[in-house]
């Protein structure tokens, strides 16, 4: 039997660890499916309870509110992406090739990972593109940050920043560029599919052109004297 991938999560994100029970895993699985289908604004614990044939009270035993649940699934996603980046670049010696692999991972369609049976990474990726910023664009982002709720995202940026410095050790803005790569990949994909006049890829809907754009942006930045 294949070993299931475990992403370590900040205990402050939940009241009870959803990974430890079947109900908890159903909450995560169907939350991803419902948010993807209807959007975060329309998502409620009442609708989730009906979907999984449980009660709202049962869901509240795991998560304080739906925003905390959103932070949980976004943090889980970033932890999973970091795992993918490390795994898929581990045997690559050329840092430029490593960085291109990272850009490709961030800007192309995600394939559902069979090592995480209760989470569909393809759907979660689409949620991150359209809803992910809602996890931190809040009035209480500073308090949430003090509790290290966004650490997986910052850790991923750190990993990418290290690869950027491998390519160009004297580059002054590795973390800024790392977070820009991530956000720009998502913005361009969202614009391409929804607001095509804001991109040069609206007609073709070609993700590889987004990859080429990001490679051009990144490597011109780090090679500029």
C-alpha positions as CSV (number, residue, x, y, z in Angstrom):
1,X,0.0,0.0,0.0
2,X,1.4,3.4,-1.0
3,X,2.3,5.7,1.9
4,X,0.1,8.8,2.2
5,X,1.8,12.2,2.2
6,X,1.5,14.1,5.5
7,X,1.8,17.9,5.5
8,X,2.6,19.2,9.0
9,X,0.2,22.0,9.9
10,X,0.2,24.8,12.5
11,X,-1.9,23.6,15.4
12,X,-3.3,27.2,15.8
13,X,-5.2,26.8,12.6
14,X,-7.7,24.2,14.0
15,X,-9.5,23.3,17.2
16,X,-9.2,19.6,16.4
17,X,-6.7,18.1,13.8
18,X,-8.9,17.2,10.7
19,X,-6.2,14.8,9.5
20,X,-6.8,12.5,12.5
21,X,-10.4,11.5,11.8
22,X,-12.6,10.5,8.9
23,X,-15.0,13.3,9.6
24,X,-12.1,15.8,9.6
25,X,-10.8,14.5,6.2
26,X,-14.4,14.8,4.8
27,X,-14.6,18.4,6.0
28,X,-11.4,19.2,4.1
29,X,-12.3,17.2,1.0
30,X,-15.7,18.7,0.6
31,X,-14.7,22.2,1.6
32,X,-12.3,22.2,-1.3
33,X,-15.0,20.9,-3.6
34,X,-17.7,23.4,-2.5
35,X,-15.4,26.4,-2.5
36,X,-14.2,25.5,-6.0
37,X,-17.8,25.1,-7.2
38,X,-19.5,28.1,-5.6
39,X,-16.8,30.4,-4.4
40,X,-15.7,31.3,-0.9
41,X,-18.3,34.0,-0.3
42,X,-21.1,31.5,-0.9
43,X,-19.5,28.8,1.2
44,X,-21.0,28.2,4.7
45,X,-20.6,25.6,7.3
46,X,-24.3,24.9,7.0
47,X,-23.9,24.0,3.3
48,X,-20.8,21.9,4.2
49,X,-22.7,20.1,6.9
50,X,-25.5,19.2,4.5
51,X,-22.9,18.0,1.9
52,X,-21.2,15.6,4.3
53,X,-24.4,14.7,6.2
54,X,-23.1,16.0,9.5
55,X,-23.9,19.0,11.6
56,X,-22.6,22.6,11.8
57,X,-21.7,21.9,15.4
58,X,-19.6,19.0,14.3
59,X,-17.6,21.2,11.9
60,X,-17.2,23.9,14.5
61,X,-15.4,21.4,16.6
62,X,-12.6,21.4,14.0
63,X,-12.5,25.0,12.8
64,X,-13.4,28.3,14.6
65,X,-14.9,29.8,11.4
66,X,-14.7,29.5,7.6
67,X,-11.9,32.0,7.3
68,X,-9.7,29.8,9.5
69,X,-10.6,26.9,7.3
70,X,-9.6,28.9,4.2
71,X,-6.2,29.7,5.8
72,X,-5.8,26.0,6.6
73,X,-6.4,24.8,3.0
74,X,-4.2,27.5,1.6
75,X,-1.4,26.8,4.1
76,X,-1.8,23.1,3.3
77,X,-1.4,23.8,-0.4
78,X,1.8,25.9,0.1
79,X,3.2,23.1,2.2
80,X,2.4,20.6,-0.6
81,X,3.9,22.9,-3.3
82,X,7.1,23.2,-1.3
83,X,7.3,19.4,-1.1
84,X,6.9,19.3,-4.9
85,X,9.5,21.9,-5.5
86,X,12.1,20.2,-3.3
87,X,11.3,16.7,-4.6
88,X,11.4,17.7,-8.3
89,X,14.5,19.8,-8.1
90,X,16.5,17.7,-5.7
91,X,18.7,16.0,-8.4
92,X,19.0,19.1,-10.7
93,X,22.5,20.6,-10.5
94,X,22.0,23.6,-12.7
95,X,20.3,26.4,-10.7
96,X,18.8,28.0,-13.8
97,X,17.2,24.7,-14.7
98,X,15.9,24.4,-11.1
99,X,14.4,27.9,-11.3
100,X,12.7,27.1,-14.7
101,X,11.3,23.9,-13.1
102,X,9.8,26.0,-10.2
103,X,8.2,28.5,-12.7
104,X,6.7,25.6,-14.6
105,X,5.3,24.1,-11.4
106,X,3.7,27.4,-10.4
107,X,2.3,28.4,-13.8
108,X,0.9,25.2,-15.2
109,X,-2.1,23.0,-14.4
110,X,-1.7,20.9,-11.3
111,X,-2.3,17.2,-11.4
112,X,-4.1,15.6,-8.5
113,X,-1.6,13.9,-6.2
114,X,-2.6,10.3,-5.5
115,X,-0.6,10.4,-2.2
116,X,-3.3,12.6,-0.7
117,X,-6.5,10.8,-1.3
118,X,-8.9,13.3,0.5
119,X,-7.5,16.5,-1.2
120,X,-7.8,17.3,-4.9
121,X,-4.8,19.5,-5.6
122,X,-6.1,20.4,-9.0
123,X,-9.3,22.0,-7.5
124,X,-7.3,23.5,-4.6
125,X,-4.9,25.1,-7.1
126,X,-7.8,26.8,-8.8
127,X,-9.1,28.0,-5.4
128,X,-5.6,29.4,-4.6
129,X,-5.6,31.3,-7.9
130,X,-9.1,32.9,-7.4
131,X,-9.5,32.9,-3.6
132,X,-6.1,32.4,-2.0
133,X,-5.3,36.1,-1.3
134,X,-8.5,36.3,0.9
135,X,-6.6,34.3,3.5
136,X,-4.3,37.3,4.3
137,X,-6.0,40.4,2.8
138,X,-7.8,41.0,6.1
139,X,-7.8,43.6,9.0
140,X,-6.3,41.0,11.3
141,X,-3.5,39.8,9.1
142,X,-0.8,41.1,11.6
143,X,-2.3,39.0,14.4
144,X,-2.6,36.0,12.2
145,X,1.0,36.5,11.0
146,X,2.2,36.6,14.7
147,X,0.7,33.1,15.1
148,X,2.7,32.0,12.0
149,X,-0.4,31.0,10.1
150,X,1.3,32.0,6.8
151,X,4.6,30.2,7.5
152,X,4.2,27.6,4.7
153,X,3.9,30.4,2.1
154,X,6.9,32.2,3.5
155,X,8.9,29.0,3.7
156,X,8.1,28.3,0.0
157,X,9.3,31.8,-0.9
158,X,12.4,31.1,1.1
159,X,13.1,28.0,-0.9
160,X,12.6,29.8,-4.2
161,X,14.7,32.7,-3.0
162,X,17.6,30.4,-2.3
163,X,17.4,29.0,-5.8
164,X,17.4,32.6,-7.2
165,X,20.6,33.3,-5.2
166,X,22.1,30.1,-6.6
167,X,21.5,31.6,-10.1
168,X,22.7,35.1,-9.1
169,X,24.4,35.3,-5.7
170,X,24.6,39.1,-5.8
171,X,20.9,39.7,-6.6
172,X,19.5,42.1,-4.1
173,X,15.8,41.1,-4.0
174,X,15.5,37.3,-3.9
175,X,12.4,37.1,-1.6
176,X,10.6,39.9,-3.4
177,X,11.2,38.1,-6.7
178,X,10.2,34.8,-5.2
179,X,6.8,36.1,-4.0
180,X,6.4,38.0,-7.3
181,X,6.8,34.8,-9.3
182,X,4.1,33.0,-7.3
183,X,1.6,35.9,-7.4
184,X,2.3,36.8,-11.0
185,X,1.8,33.2,-12.1
186,X,-1.6,33.1,-10.5
187,X,-2.6,36.6,-11.7
188,X,-1.7,35.8,-15.3
189,X,-3.6,32.5,-15.3
190,X,-6.6,34.2,-13.7
191,X,-6.5,37.1,-16.2
192,X,-5.9,34.7,-19.1
193,X,-9.1,32.8,-18.3
194,X,-11.3,35.7,-17.0
195,X,-9.9,39.1,-18.0
196,X,-8.0,38.3,-21.2
197,X,-7.4,41.9,-22.3
198,X,-5.0,42.2,-19.3
199,X,-2.6,39.6,-20.7
200,X,-1.1,38.6,-24.0
201,X,-2.4,35.1,-23.7
202,X,-6.1,35.6,-23.7
203,X,-6.7,34.3,-27.2
204,X,-4.6,31.2,-27.0
205,X,-5.2,30.3,-23.3
206,X,-1.7,28.7,-23.4
207,X,-0.1,28.2,-20.0
208,X,3.3,27.6,-21.6
209,X,3.2,31.2,-22.8
210,X,2.7,32.3,-19.2
211,X,5.7,30.2,-18.3
212,X,7.8,31.8,-21.1
213,X,6.7,35.3,-19.9
214,X,7.7,34.5,-16.3
215,X,11.0,33.1,-17.4
216,X,11.7,36.2,-19.4
217,X,10.7,38.4,-16.5
218,X,12.8,36.5,-13.9
219,X,16.0,35.9,-15.8
220,X,16.1,39.4,-17.2
221,X,15.8,40.6,-13.6
222,X,18.5,38.5,-12.1
223,X,21.0,38.9,-15.0
224,X,20.6,42.6,-15.3
225,X,23.8,44.4,-14.3
